């Protein structure tokens, strides 16, 4: 009966003066989420990340920006003071190379969500969003490049990706229980490979689209006619453009039927890594020789997003084509690459 009562409870209408807290804002997705809400006219946004402010990918004027470590309980209490909505996108993570090498660091991100959700609850926040991942899905269902698209129920029986995937699955459980036991409206989206401008593009934490764009740009700049590819190139993925991601976060967090309900947030456009390389080559108007590193991290053989549920519940799904998104991403990384080469400071 308590849960039924909660489901019909309505929040007071959201106002542009409500305090929105966004954790992980020095990173790629959360930084773009800050910009998204700022463009929508929200006047009180508190952005937080443990990185020094000078290392944030995006600094949005007029936003309260704090350099604090949200794996610390005291920091989370400070961050959530007065919050109406809390968006937790903070995590120690990166591309497959980082995830497979630093599993303990990925697992320790559970401290962030543990402290953030408790702080949000104590602060009286009305809504709490947690950024989960498709890495939470059962890896036994992802052993073939021709994988069937993963639907939300495929997370159980649980066999998540070691480290990062298990952290996401456990943090989802925290969100579910904070709703059922304490009445905090929680929302969760399982991201599928987000990419776009203003993200990591070098240094080991970058995802495949950014890494391939950078490698192609480097090849052109150095005159090298070869590109190194992790794995055999047959592994498949879907990639979601950043604009679709932040729009989806907003829609999911304000749709009460999705309270305490994990949902896919990703493109359903499946491509192989080889096809991804070909798309970037086409943008750059070059053809490179391919060298396959079979000893490099490659992740699961195939992963795609089943968007049946999100289309049914929201009447929407991420729709930016990979060709369009890659073109914008390539041009931005090219600008960053040559700015760095010229000695100008860039965030990688």
VMD Tcl script that draws the C-alpha trace (Angstrom):
set ca {
  {0.00 0.00 0.00}
  {2.89 2.38 0.75}
  {4.30 1.93 -2.74}
  {0.91 2.47 -4.35}
  {0.48 5.70 -2.40}
  {3.92 6.92 -3.42}
  {3.23 6.26 -7.09}
  {0.33 8.75 -7.13}
  {2.10 11.42 -5.11}
  {2.89 14.45 -7.25}
  {5.81 16.79 -6.80}
  {5.26 20.51 -6.93}
  {6.01 21.79 -10.44}
  {9.70 22.14 -11.24}
  {10.88 25.75 -11.34}
  {13.94 27.37 -12.87}
  {15.02 28.38 -9.34}
  {15.19 24.79 -8.06}
  {18.71 23.74 -7.11}
  {20.04 21.02 -9.41}
  {23.13 19.11 -8.30}
  {25.25 17.30 -10.90}
  {28.11 15.06 -9.74}
  {30.91 14.15 -12.12}
  {30.50 17.49 -13.87}
  {34.18 17.72 -14.75}
  {33.68 14.73 -16.99}
  {32.18 14.28 -20.42}
  {28.52 13.36 -19.92}
  {27.84 15.29 -16.73}
  {29.58 18.38 -18.10}
  {27.26 18.31 -21.09}
  {24.30 17.77 -18.75}
  {25.23 20.95 -16.88}
  {25.27 22.82 -20.18}
  {21.92 21.24 -21.16}
  {20.16 22.47 -18.01}
  {21.82 25.87 -18.23}
  {20.50 26.30 -21.78}
  {17.03 25.32 -20.53}
  {17.15 28.34 -18.22}
  {17.82 26.78 -14.83}
  {19.42 29.41 -12.64}
  {20.76 27.34 -9.74}
  {23.07 24.53 -10.78}
  {25.75 23.09 -8.52}
  {28.39 21.13 -10.40}
  {30.96 18.97 -8.62}
  {33.95 16.82 -9.59}
  {37.09 15.70 -7.81}
  {39.31 16.98 -10.62}
  {40.77 20.49 -10.25}
  {38.54 23.02 -12.01}
  {41.21 23.68 -14.64}
  {40.94 20.04 -15.77}
  {37.17 19.99 -16.33}
  {36.08 19.33 -19.91}
  {33.36 21.97 -19.71}
  {33.11 24.95 -17.38}
  {29.72 26.58 -17.75}
  {29.51 30.27 -16.78}
  {27.04 31.08 -14.01}
  {27.23 27.60 -12.47}
  {28.48 26.92 -8.94}
  {31.46 24.63 -9.57}
  {33.07 22.69 -6.72}
  {36.19 20.53 -6.66}
  {35.26 17.84 -4.12}
  {35.67 14.07 -3.89}
  {32.20 12.51 -3.77}
  {33.56 9.20 -2.51}
  {33.83 11.08 0.81}
  {30.67 11.31 2.93}
  {31.27 14.88 4.09}
  {31.70 16.07 0.50}
  {28.38 14.52 -0.51}
  {26.56 16.24 2.35}
  {28.04 19.59 1.30}
  {27.13 18.99 -2.33}
  {23.52 17.99 -1.68}
  {22.61 20.83 0.69}
  {19.35 22.37 -0.53}
  {19.14 20.15 -3.61}
  {15.79 19.54 -5.28}
  {17.23 17.15 -7.87}
  {20.51 15.21 -7.76}
  {22.17 13.66 -10.82}
  {24.97 11.27 -9.93}
  {27.26 10.68 -12.91}
  {30.48 10.59 -10.89}
  {32.61 7.47 -11.30}
  {36.21 6.44 -11.75}
  {35.99 4.92 -15.20}
  {37.02 5.10 -18.83}
  {37.16 3.02 -21.97}
  {37.70 -0.74 -22.12}
  {41.43 -0.39 -21.52}
  {40.79 1.36 -18.21}
  {37.87 -0.82 -17.14}
  {39.76 -4.07 -17.63}
  {42.98 -2.84 -16.03}
  {41.63 -0.95 -13.00}
  {38.80 -3.10 -11.69}
  {39.33 -2.13 -8.06}
  {39.13 1.57 -8.88}
  {35.91 0.93 -10.78}
  {34.45 -1.05 -7.88}
  {35.31 1.71 -5.43}
  {32.92 4.02 -7.26}
  {30.19 2.31 -5.24}
  {31.28 4.60 -2.39}
  {30.20 7.59 -4.47}
  {26.66 6.37 -5.01}
  {26.37 5.07 -1.43}
  {27.20 8.48 0.04}
  {25.47 10.57 -2.64}
  {22.10 8.85 -2.40}
  {22.11 9.02 1.39}
  {23.07 12.70 1.29}
  {20.35 13.41 -1.29}
  {17.78 11.65 0.89}
  {18.85 13.52 4.03}
  {18.78 16.82 2.12}
  {15.17 16.20 1.10}
  {15.83 15.98 -2.63}
  {12.75 15.07 -4.66}
  {14.51 13.15 -7.44}
  {17.76 11.23 -7.75}
  {19.29 10.02 -11.02}
  {22.02 7.38 -11.25}
  {24.04 6.75 -14.39}
  {24.28 2.99 -14.82}
  {25.80 1.11 -17.75}
  {25.20 -1.67 -20.23}
  {28.21 -3.30 -18.55}
  {25.67 -4.43 -15.92}
  {24.25 -6.98 -18.39}
  {24.98 -10.69 -18.26}
  {28.23 -11.21 -20.17}
  {27.15 -14.71 -21.21}
  {24.62 -13.05 -23.54}
  {27.35 -11.02 -25.27}
  {29.70 -13.67 -26.64}
  {28.77 -13.32 -30.32}
  {29.29 -10.23 -32.52}
  {25.81 -10.93 -33.94}
  {24.38 -10.46 -30.47}
  {20.66 -9.95 -30.03}
  {19.87 -6.56 -28.55}
  {19.85 -6.55 -24.75}
  {16.59 -5.79 -22.97}
  {16.35 -4.55 -19.41}
  {15.54 -7.97 -17.92}
  {18.79 -9.40 -19.31}
  {20.73 -8.11 -16.30}
  {19.51 -11.14 -14.35}
  {20.63 -13.84 -13.66}
  {23.55 -11.57 -12.83}
  {26.91 -12.05 -14.53}
  {28.00 -8.45 -14.96}
  {31.30 -7.24 -16.34}
  {33.95 -7.64 -13.65}
  {34.58 -4.54 -11.57}
  {32.74 -1.77 -13.36}
  {29.62 -3.77 -14.28}
  {29.13 -5.17 -10.78}
  {29.47 -1.72 -9.25}
  {26.71 -0.46 -11.51}
  {24.42 -3.38 -10.72}
  {24.85 -2.96 -6.97}
  {24.34 0.80 -7.18}
  {21.10 0.18 -9.08}
  {19.98 -1.95 -6.15}
  {20.67 0.92 -3.78}
  {18.45 3.15 -5.91}
  {15.66 0.59 -5.94}
  {15.74 0.15 -2.17}
  {15.87 3.87 -1.40}
  {12.56 4.15 -3.24}
  {10.92 1.09 -1.72}
  {12.11 1.67 1.84}
  {12.47 5.44 2.10}
  {10.33 6.89 -0.68}
  {13.09 8.73 -2.55}
  {12.19 8.89 -6.23}
  {15.15 7.31 -8.00}
  {15.82 6.89 -11.71}
  {18.45 4.81 -13.52}
  {19.61 4.70 -17.13}
  {21.92 2.05 -18.51}
  {24.16 3.98 -20.90}
  {25.40 2.33 -24.08}
  {28.75 3.82 -25.19}
  {28.26 7.58 -25.17}
  {30.47 9.69 -27.45}
  {30.74 13.22 -28.83}
  {32.65 16.50 -28.47}
  {34.05 17.68 -25.12}
  {35.03 14.20 -23.98}
  {38.14 12.13 -23.30}
  {40.09 11.57 -26.52}
  {43.58 10.57 -25.37}
  {45.41 9.13 -22.38}
  {43.82 5.70 -21.93}
  {40.31 6.50 -20.69}
  {38.80 7.33 -24.08}
  {36.07 5.23 -25.69}
  {36.38 3.62 -29.14}
  {34.90 6.44 -31.30}
  {37.23 9.05 -29.79}
  {40.25 6.72 -29.88}
  {39.70 5.87 -33.54}
  {39.18 9.52 -34.49}
  {42.43 10.44 -32.75}
  {44.36 7.58 -34.37}
  {43.16 8.58 -37.83}
  {44.11 12.22 -37.19}
  {47.54 11.12 -35.93}
  {48.04 8.96 -39.01}
  {47.31 11.89 -41.31}
  {49.52 14.24 -39.33}
  {52.52 11.90 -39.12}
  {52.18 10.35 -42.55}
  {51.74 6.90 -41.07}
  {49.50 4.74 -43.24}
  {48.61 2.22 -40.50}
  {46.02 2.23 -37.71}
  {46.19 -0.06 -34.66}
  {42.90 -1.72 -33.74}
  {42.26 -3.48 -30.45}
  {40.99 -7.02 -31.03}
  {40.16 -8.43 -34.46}
  {37.72 -5.65 -35.37}
  {34.68 -7.92 -35.49}
  {33.39 -7.00 -32.03}
  {30.15 -5.03 -32.27}
  {28.66 -2.14 -30.31}
  {26.08 0.62 -30.51}
  {27.18 4.20 -29.84}
  {24.94 7.02 -28.55}
  {25.63 10.67 -29.33}
  {25.93 12.96 -26.31}
  {22.97 15.21 -27.23}
  {20.64 12.20 -27.19}
  {22.09 11.10 -23.87}
  {21.46 14.33 -21.94}
  {17.97 14.68 -23.42}
  {17.21 11.12 -22.40}
  {18.44 11.69 -18.84}
  {16.06 14.63 -18.44}
  {13.10 12.71 -19.87}
  {13.72 9.62 -17.76}
  {14.17 11.55 -14.51}
  {10.82 13.30 -14.95}
  {8.69 10.31 -15.89}
  {7.26 8.79 -12.71}
  {6.40 5.38 -14.21}
  {10.19 4.88 -14.38}
  {10.77 5.31 -10.65}
  {13.26 2.68 -9.43}
  {13.21 1.06 -12.88}
  {16.43 0.59 -14.88}
  {16.05 1.50 -18.54}
  {18.31 1.32 -21.59}
  {19.58 4.63 -22.89}
  {21.46 3.96 -26.09}
  {21.32 3.80 -29.84}
  {20.17 0.59 -31.50}
  {22.46 1.19 -34.53}
  {24.83 -1.79 -34.26}
  {28.26 -1.59 -35.95}
  {31.48 -3.55 -35.80}
  {34.74 -1.87 -34.85}
  {35.90 -2.42 -38.41}
  {32.83 -0.56 -39.67}
  {33.47 2.21 -37.15}
  {37.01 2.63 -38.50}
  {35.66 2.75 -42.07}
  {33.21 5.51 -41.12}
  {35.97 7.64 -39.61}
  {38.20 7.00 -42.65}
  {35.37 8.22 -44.88}
  {35.04 11.42 -42.85}
  {38.79 11.98 -43.04}
  {38.96 10.97 -46.73}
  {41.74 8.48 -46.16}
  {42.25 4.73 -46.27}
  {44.64 3.14 -43.79}
  {46.21 -0.26 -43.35}
  {44.84 -2.06 -40.32}
  {47.00 -3.71 -37.69}
  {45.08 -5.84 -35.20}
  {46.30 -6.15 -31.62}
  {44.77 -9.42 -30.45}
  {46.32 -9.07 -27.00}
  {44.67 -5.71 -26.30}
  {41.47 -5.35 -24.22}
  {38.42 -5.93 -26.44}
  {35.53 -6.40 -24.02}
  {32.55 -8.56 -24.89}
  {32.11 -9.80 -28.45}
  {28.86 -7.92 -29.04}
  {26.48 -5.51 -27.28}
  {23.45 -3.61 -28.52}
  {20.54 -1.75 -26.95}
  {17.00 -3.10 -27.20}
  {14.93 0.10 -27.28}
  {11.51 -1.52 -27.14}
  {10.88 -0.38 -23.57}
  {12.06 3.23 -23.92}
  {10.00 3.67 -27.10}
  {6.96 2.28 -25.34}
  {7.33 4.27 -22.13}
  {8.63 7.60 -23.53}
  {7.65 7.43 -27.21}
  {11.26 8.33 -27.98}
  {14.70 6.82 -28.48}
  {18.18 8.18 -29.29}
  {18.13 8.91 -33.00}
  {21.33 10.75 -33.99}
  {22.96 8.62 -36.68}
  {26.50 7.43 -36.12}
  {27.65 9.13 -39.33}
  {26.36 12.50 -38.15}
  {27.67 12.15 -34.61}
  {31.08 10.90 -35.70}
  {31.52 13.82 -38.07}
  {31.02 16.35 -35.26}
  {33.22 14.33 -32.91}
  {36.03 14.01 -35.47}
  {36.09 17.73 -36.18}
  {36.23 18.59 -32.48}
  {39.04 16.12 -31.74}
  {40.95 17.40 -34.77}
  {40.76 20.92 -33.34}
  {41.98 19.69 -29.97}
  {44.79 17.64 -31.50}
  {46.27 20.53 -33.48}
  {45.74 22.98 -30.63}
  {47.81 20.71 -28.40}
  {50.45 20.34 -31.10}
  {50.66 24.13 -31.30}
  {51.37 24.27 -27.59}
  {47.97 25.48 -26.48}
  {46.47 23.90 -23.37}
  {43.67 21.40 -23.98}
  {41.80 18.93 -21.81}
  {42.33 15.37 -22.99}
}
mol new
graphics top color blue
foreach p $ca { graphics top sphere $p radius 0.5 }
foreach p [lrange $ca 0 end-1] q [lrange $ca 1 end] { graphics top cylinder $p $q radius 0.2 }
display resetview
